[in-house]
Amino acid sequence: MSTDPDLLHSPEEEALRAAVRDLLTDHCDAAGVIARTESDAPHDVPLWKSLAGGMGLAGLLVPEELDGQGAGHREAAVVLEELGRSVAPVPYLTSAVVATEALLACGADDLLARLASATTIGALAVGLHTAPGAPVDRVRLEGGALHGELTGIADAAVADVLLVPADDGGLYAVDAAAATVVPQVSLDLTRPVARVVLDGVRGERRLGEAEPAVRRALRAGAGLLASEQLGVAEWALAETVRHLKQRRQFDRPVGGFQALKHRLAQLWLQVVHLRAAARAAADALATGTDTDVAVAVAQAYAAPVAVRAAEEALQLHGGIGMTWEHPVHLYLKRAKADFIALGTAGAHRTALAELINLPAP
C-alpha cells in the first residue's frame, strides 16, 4: 500500500469547494468585509451561521455520532482555502479546527456536539502566535477558581466557551461571559485578538490534560492554516493577473511587459509549490502519516509565499492598491498576521530540522 500523500482533490471535495465559494460570493463581498472592519463587530455572525449551521461545516472534524459530519482534514482544508480567498471574518479556524481538535483530544463529547451544531463557538485560550510544541501560558488554579490573564487570543470576542490551560496541567472549559475579554490591536482586522482576564472564575469544568490537547490542536491549526494562506496567495495572483490584463500603458496591456511576466511566472510557481505543501499537510493530518514533518514543511513554506503574493498584488495594482476601498490591504494584513500565527516560518524550520535529524551548522 502506497504511503505517498494524495495531493489531488476528490469529486466530493470539489463539490464542497463550489458550494462554499458560491455562498461566499453571495454573502462575503469585499465592500462588506471592509465595512465590518470599521465597525465594533468585525465578525460576520450571519455568514458563520450559514457556513457552520446551514452547511454543517463546523462539524467536519466531528464524528457523526456526535452530530458532526464525520469528514476530515482534507475537507476542512478545502473550506479554509475558500475562506482565505475571501478573507471571511468568521471563527472557522479557531472554533471548527483548533478548539474542536482540543476537545477531540479530551473526549468532551457534549461540547463537541455543540460546536458541531454551531450552537456554540469555542476558542482555545492560547496566544495565536504559539507554535505547536512551544511553551504555553497558563492561568493559576487557586481555591477552586481560575486567576490570571492570557493575551493574543484569536476570536475570543465572539466565543461562547473558552478552553483555558491551567497550572495544574488541566484544560478547563470556561463560559466566556464569566471572563473579561479586552480587545487588542490586531493587524488583521478580520481576525481580531483579545486579552482574556480571569478573576476568580468558578464553575469551570476540567476537560482533561492540557498539554496533549493543546499540542494536537495547534498542530492541526498550523497544518490547515497553510490552506488558508494558499487561498490568500491564489486570490492575490489571480486578481493581479486580471488587473494587469485590463490596465493599459503606451497603448498596450501592462501585463504584456516582459519584466512583469517574469515576476508573475515566478509567483505562480511558488503558489503551485504552496498548493502541494498545503495539500500534503492536510492529507498527513487526515491519515496520520508523517504529520509533524508535513505540517512543519507546509508552514515553513506557506507564510513567506502568501506574504510575497499579497505584496506583489499591492505593488502591481499601483495607486489603486493603496486605497482603503480596494480589498488588497485585507489580504496583505491577513498574510502578515498569518506569518506569525501558530509559529513563524523560522520556528517551523527549526522544528523540521530536529524532526529529520538535520542539526544547524
N, C-alpha and C positions, 0 to 999 in steps of 0.2 A: 504494500500500500504506500503510495507516494505521500511524503511529508511536505512537499513544496506548497507554498501558500497559493490559494486560488485568488488571483487578482481580478478576475472577470466578474461582472455583475450578472446575477441570475435574472430571468424574466420577471420574477416576483419583485426583486429589488428595483428594477427599472420601473415597474408599475408603481411601486411605492414612491419613487423619486418623482414621477409625473404627477401623482396625486398631491404630494407635498408642494411641489413647485406651482401647481395650479392654485392651491389655496393661498400661498404666499404672494403670488402675482395679483390675486384679487384683494387681499387684505393687508398687505405689508408693502405699500409703495414707499419710495424714498422720502417723499414730502411728509408723509405721515410719521415716519421714523424720526426725521429731523424735528418735527413739531413736538414729539414726545420728549426728546432730549432737552427741550427748552421748558418743559413743564416740571411739576413736582412729582409726577407719576410716570417715570420713563418706561416702566414695564407695560407691555400690551396684554392686559389680562384677557380681553375677549379673544384675541388671537391664540393665547395659551389654551383657553378652554376649547377652542375649535381643534387645535392640534392634539392636545392631550386627552380631552374628553371625547370630542366628536370623532376623531380619527383613531383614538386609542393609542397614541404614540408614547404616552407617558409610561405605558406598561410593556414596552417592547422587551425589556430585560427581565420582566417578572413572569414566573411560571403561570400557566393557565389556571391551575387550581387556586391561585391567589388573585384571580380576576385580571391577570395580565395577558399579554399576547403570546408569551412563550416563544418569542423570536430570539434575536441575539445581537451581538455587537456589530455584525455586518449591516444589519438593517438600521441600527442606531446610527452607524457611520453615514449611511445614505441621508438620513434625516438631518444630521449635523452639517453635512456638506451643503444641503439646500438652505439651512438656517444661516450658515456663513455667507452664502451667496447673496442673501438679502439682509444681512446683519440684523436679524429679527430680535427685538428686545424681549425675549421670553426666557424663563429659567430652565431650559431643557437640559443643558449640560450639568447644571448644578443639582437639579432635582431628579430628573429621569435617568441620569447616569451616575453622578458621584454619590448623591445621597442614597440612591437605590442600591448601588453596589455595597455601600457600607451596611445597609440593612440586610442585604443578602448574606453578608458575612456573619451577621449576628443572629440570623434566623427570626427577625422580628416580623412575623407573618402579617399581623394586623396592620402595622404601619405600612408594610409593602403594599397591601391591598388598597389602602387609602391613597398612596402615591400613584399606584397604577390606575386607579379610577379617576384621578385628577381632582379628587375632593380635597386633597391636602398637597401643599408644596413643601418640600423638605430642602434643607441646606446643611451641609456639613460645616461646622464651625471651625474650620481650619483655613488659614490665610490662603488666598488664591495663588500666591506666589510659591507655595510649598511644593517641592518635588517629591515624587514617590520615594519613600525610604528616608527622607530628611526628618530631622527633629521637629516635633510638633508642640506648639504652645498649648498648655493645659490650664484649666481653672482649678481652684482649690475646693476640696470637699471637706467642710468643717461642720460638725454637729448635724450632719444630715442635710446640709444646704450647700449650694454651689456659690462660690465667690470668685470674682476676677473679671478680666476683660480680654477679648480676642479681637484682633484687627484684621482688616482686609478680607472680610467675609463676603463673598460674592452673592448677590441676590438675597441677602438677609432681610432686606426691607419688604420683600414680598412673600417670605417664607411663613408657613404656619407652624412648623416644628423645626427646631434646631437640634442637630446631633453634636453634642458637646463632649470632647475628651476631658477627663478629669485626672487629677494627680494620683488617684488610687488605681489607675490603669483601666478604668471603665469608660465606656461610651454611653452618654446619657441623652435621653430624648427630653427636650425642654420645650414647653409651649412658648412660642415666640412672643406672645403677649405678656409673658412674665419677665421678659428680658427688656433691657433698654437698647434700642437699635439706633445708633447715631450715624447718619450718612457721612462718608468720607469723600474727599475729592478724588474722582476717578477720571483717568484719561479717556477710557472708553465709556461714554455716556449711555450706551445701550446695555452695558453690564455693570451696573453700579455696585460699589463695595461699601461696607459699613463696619463700624466698630460695635461689637456686642458686649454689653456690660451686664454681668450677673451679680446682683447684690443680695445674697442670701436667698436664692431661689429654692423653694421646696416643692415637693410633689413630683420631682423628676423621676424618671424610670431608667434603671440601668439595663442597657440592652445587651451588653457583652463586653469582651475585651477590645479596647480601643486600638491597640497597635495593629493587629492583623486587619481589622475592618478599615482603618484609615489607609493603610498601605494598599489594600485591594482597591479602595475607592479612588485614590489618587492615581494609581497605575492605569485603571480603566479610563479615568478622565483625561490623563495625558495622552493615551493612545488614541482616543476618539477626538481629542482636540485637534489632532492633525487633519482630520476630515473637515472640521470647521475651517481651519486655515487653508485647506485646499479650496473650499468654496469661496473664500475671500480672494485667493490668488486667481482663480478661474474667472471670477467676475471682473477683477481688475484688468486681466489680459484681454478678455472679450470686449469689454467696454472701451478700452484703449484702441484696439484694432478698429472697432466700429467708428470711433471718433476720428481717427486718422484717415479713414476712408472718405469721410464726409468733409473734413476741413481741407481747404484748398489754399495753396500759396504758389505764386508765379504760374497761376492758371493750371495747376495740376494737384492731385490729392497729396497731402503731406505724407501719407503713408507710403507713397511711391519713392521717397528718398532712400537711398541705399543705407545710409547710416542708421535710420530708424528701422529699416527692415532687419538689420543685423541685431539691433537691441531687442526687437520683438522676438526674433528667432531664438536668441539665447534665453529669453524669458520663457518662451514656450517650452523649450527643452527642460528647463528647471521645473516648470509646473508639471510636465509629464512625469519627471522623476518623483516629484512630491506625490503625485497621484498613486504611483506604485508603492511608495513608502507608507502612505496612509492606509491603503488597502491591505498591505501586508500586516500592519499593526492591528487593524480591525479583524482580520482573519485569525491572527495569532490569539487575540483575546477570545474569539469565538471557539477556537479549537484547543487552546491551552498549550500550544506548541511554541517554544522559544519566545514566550510572551515578553519577558523583561528585555530581551535583546531587540525584538521588533519595535517595542514602544520607545526605547532609547534611540534607536535609529530614526524612527519617524519624527520624534521631537527635535533631535539634533539637526535634522534637515528642514523640517517644515517651517519653523519660526523665521529664519532668515529669508527664505524664499517668499513667504507671504508678505513680509515687510518690503522686500525689494519690488514685488509686483505692485503693491499699493503705492510705493514711492514713484515708480515709473509711471503709473497711471496719473498721479498728481502732476508730475512734471510735464508729461506729454499732452495733458489736456490744456496746458498753457494757462492763460489768465482765468478761464472759467473754472479750472480745477481749484483755484484759490478762493472761490466764493463759498459762502455758507450754504447757499441754495443747492449747489451740486453735491451729490452724496459721496464723492470720493473721499472726503475727510472722515466719514464714518468708517470706511474700510481701512484707512491708514491708522486710525485710532484703535480699531479692533485688532489689526495686525500687530501694532506696537504693544498693546496690552497683552495679547496672547503670547508675545515674545518672552515675557517673564512669567506667564501663568503656568502653574504646575511644573515649575522648574525651567530655568533658562536653557538655551541650546548648549552652553558650556557645561552646565551641570549634568545634562544627559550624555554629553560626550565623555565626561569623566566617569559616569556610571557605566557607560558602554565599554570603556577601556578595562574596567575592573571585571565586567561580565565575561569578556573574551580573553582575559589574562594578557592584556597588552599595556603594560605599565608605561607611564610617561618617561622620557629620557631624563 
